Amino acid sequence: MPALIVALDVPGLREAAGLVECLRPVTCWFKIGPVLFVREGPAVVRMVHDAGGHVFLDLKLHDIPQSAAGGVVAAAELGAALVTVHCAGGETMLRAAAAAARPAAGRMAVLGVTRLTSEAGRVAGSVLRAARLAQDAGLDGVTAAVAECARIKAACGQAFRVLTPAIRPAGGPAHDQARVATPAAAVRAGSDYLVVGRPITAATDPVAAARAVAAEMEAAGGASGPVTGSQMPVRR
């Protein structure tokens, strides 16, 4: 069943902790991106863990193979459940990242970033090529827009995980995202993780907004209620 991941795209640890505390009854998955991680470091990961949550560490590692692999090892040591590397780093880097994660089998998955959801235009072909490259290199899955999710599943198999950012409730603003989709569309497309940020975190009532997203997921055939550790999808 798909998991709802709330993006903690907030200025600092205090704001992130407040969101985790109020949203924890709805989901146990939280995304920590580069801004919050650079500002607060491992403390913000520990905060989510102390609250009983799982961390999606969205660092989009893109470097020489040794450095990317070192970043994956460090993410595993922090206890991240998901970490991202960028497919643009190439096959050698992706293979190094996959190999670096093997000691953390069953505890952490590595996902390849295909194309950013802020990118407009015709990207479907490049997204599919990146997904196949990631799978061949041994990664657990990829991140991609909902529009590409079903095609990736058809090409790479249902066990290959797809995380979909840029999820927006129907009629909501797209903000700086070019390729958005509703929670229901993401579930129907086969997404394994739905990442929702500002529609929840910037809402007047974040808990009500999160519950509305969860309800839409349930109505479309997804998970209902809190997402638990039993839905950790690491397959290595």
Summary of the structure (lengths in Angstrom):
residues: 236
radius of gyration: 16.2
end to end distance: 18.5
largest distance: 45.3
contacts: 824
relative contact order: 0.16
helix: 47%
strand: 17%
